[in-house]
């Protein structure tokens, strides 16, 4: 045992081990990069999914609101007719006052939700807001002008939820 040193590795063997370790390290780096990229795609997909769910939820709420308000319109208009009928009566009692209060509360609530009547009489027929049911001759008015509103139309937050049914002038 000359020199008392342990077994020596050859330089070529050391180089191949170092190269092998470098290759393994490069493979691990590549795997990490792929996993990171995959994670980013999954995260983006999840964010898109959350946005889609929020849009769908908002659409569902909007549709439900539209349906409820459409059903309330008949009640609202009947209340309006009752108040108008009582307003024309000579004797006004507590029934008139009660009807007026309920009507005004309902009107304020519907307006707060974005309900607005569509203007009709005297306006030019707009097929996106009015539905012509009848035609009437009137030489004093230009053709296509609304003479009479048969059923009031409404818009909810800028969208038509019920078209005005109207009588239109013709020559």
C-alpha positions in Angstrom: 0.0 0.0 0.0 2.1 2.7 -1.2 1.0 6.2 -0.5 -2.0 5.3 1.6 -4.5 6.8 -0.7 -7.8 5.3 -1.5 -9.0 4.2 -4.9 -9.0 7.0 -7.5 -11.8 7.5 -10.0 -10.7 8.1 -13.5 -11.3 11.5 -15.0 -13.5 10.1 -17.8 -15.7 8.4 -15.3 -16.1 11.6 -13.3 -16.9 13.5 -16.5 -19.6 11.0 -17.4 -21.1 11.2 -13.9 -21.1 15.0 -14.1 -22.7 15.0 -17.6 -25.2 12.4 -16.4 -26.1 14.7 -13.4 -26.3 17.7 -15.8 -28.7 15.8 -18.0 -30.8 14.8 -15.1 -30.9 18.4 -13.9 -31.9 19.6 -17.4 -34.7 17.0 -17.4 -35.9 18.1 -14.0 -35.8 21.8 -15.1 -37.8 20.9 -18.2 -40.4 19.0 -16.1 -40.6 21.9 -13.7 -41.2 24.3 -16.6 -43.9 22.0 -18.1 -45.6 21.7 -14.8 -45.5 25.5 -14.3 -46.9 26.1 -17.7 -49.6 23.6 -17.1 -50.4 25.2 -13.8 -50.7 28.6 -15.4 -53.1 27.3 -18.1 -55.2 25.6 -15.4 -55.3 28.8 -13.4 -56.4 30.8 -16.5 -59.0 28.2 -17.3 -60.4 28.4 -13.8 -60.6 32.2 -13.9 -62.4 32.0 -17.2 -64.8 29.4 -15.7 -65.5 31.7 -12.7 -66.2 34.6 -15.1 -68.6 32.4 -17.2 -70.4 31.3 -14.0 -70.8 34.9 -12.9 -72.2 35.9 -16.3 -74.6 33.0 -16.3 -75.7 33.9 -12.8 -76.3 37.5 -13.8 -78.2 36.4 -16.8 -80.4 34.1 -14.7 -81.1 36.9 -12.3 -81.9 39.3 -15.2 -84.3 36.8 -16.7 -86.0 36.0 -13.4 -86.4 39.8 -12.8 -87.8 40.3 -16.3 -90.4 37.5 -15.8 -91.5 38.8 -12.4 -91.9 42.4 -13.6 -93.8 41.2 -16.7 -96.2 39.4 -14.4 -96.5 42.4 -12.2 -97.4 44.7 -15.1 -101.0 43.6 -15.3 -101.5 44.1 -11.6 -99.8 47.5 -11.8 -102.0 48.6 -14.7 -105.1 47.4 -12.9 -104.1 49.4 -9.9 -103.5 52.4 -12.1 -107.0 52.0 -13.7 -108.6 51.7 -10.2 -106.8 54.9 -9.0 -107.9 56.8 -12.1 -111.5 55.6 -11.7 -111.6 56.7 -8.1 -109.8 60.0 -8.9 -112.8 60.8 -11.2 -115.3 59.9 -8.6 -117.0 62.8 -6.7 -116.5 61.2 -3.3 -113.0 60.1 -2.3 -112.8 57.9 0.7 -110.1 55.8 2.5 -110.3 53.2 -0.3 -109.0 55.8 -2.8 -106.2 56.8 -0.4 -105.2 53.2 0.2 -105.2 52.4 -3.5 -103.2 55.5 -4.3 -100.6 54.6 -1.7 -100.2 51.0 -3.0 -100.1 52.2 -6.6 -97.4 54.9 -5.8 -95.3 52.3 -3.9 -95.5 49.9 -6.7 -94.7 52.5 -9.3 -91.6 53.7 -7.3 -90.4 50.1 -6.9 -90.8 49.3 -10.6 -89.1 52.5 -11.6 -86.2 51.7 -9.2 -85.8 48.4 -11.0 -85.4 50.2 -14.3 -89.0 50.0 -15.7 -90.0 52.9 -18.0 -93.1 53.2 -20.3 -92.5 53.5 -24.0 -93.6 56.7 -25.5 -96.2 56.1 -28.2 -98.9 58.6 -29.1 -97.6 61.2 -31.5 -94.4 59.3 -32.1 -93.3 57.8 -35.4 -93.9 54.0 -35.5 -90.7 52.2 -34.4 -91.0 48.4 -35.0 -88.4 47.9 -32.3 -90.7 49.4 -29.7 -94.2 49.4 -31.1 -96.5 46.8 -32.6 -99.0 48.2 -35.0 -102.4 46.5 -34.4 -104.7 48.9 -36.3 -104.5 51.5 -38.9 -106.7 54.6 -39.0 -107.1 57.4 -41.5 -106.1 60.8 -40.4 -105.4 63.5 -42.9 -104.0 65.9 -40.3 -101.1 63.5 -39.4 -98.3 62.2 -41.4 -98.4 58.5 -42.3 -96.9 56.1 -39.8 -97.5 58.3 -36.7 -99.1 56.6 -33.7 -102.7 57.8 -33.2 -103.6 55.8 -30.2 -102.0 53.4 -27.7 -104.0 50.3 -27.2 -101.7 48.7 -24.6 -98.7 50.4 -23.1 -95.3 49.0 -23.7 -92.4 49.0 -21.3 -88.6 49.0 -21.3 -86.6 47.5 -18.5 -83.1 48.9 -18.1 -83.1 49.9 -21.8 -84.5 46.7 -23.2 -88.1 46.2 -24.4 -89.9 43.7 -22.3 -93.4 44.5 -23.7 -94.1 46.2 -27.0 -96.6 49.0 -27.2 -99.7 47.9 -29.1 -100.8 50.9 -31.2 -103.1 52.3 -33.9 -101.1 54.0 -36.7 -102.1 56.7 -39.1 -102.5 56.0 -42.8 -103.5 58.3 -45.7 
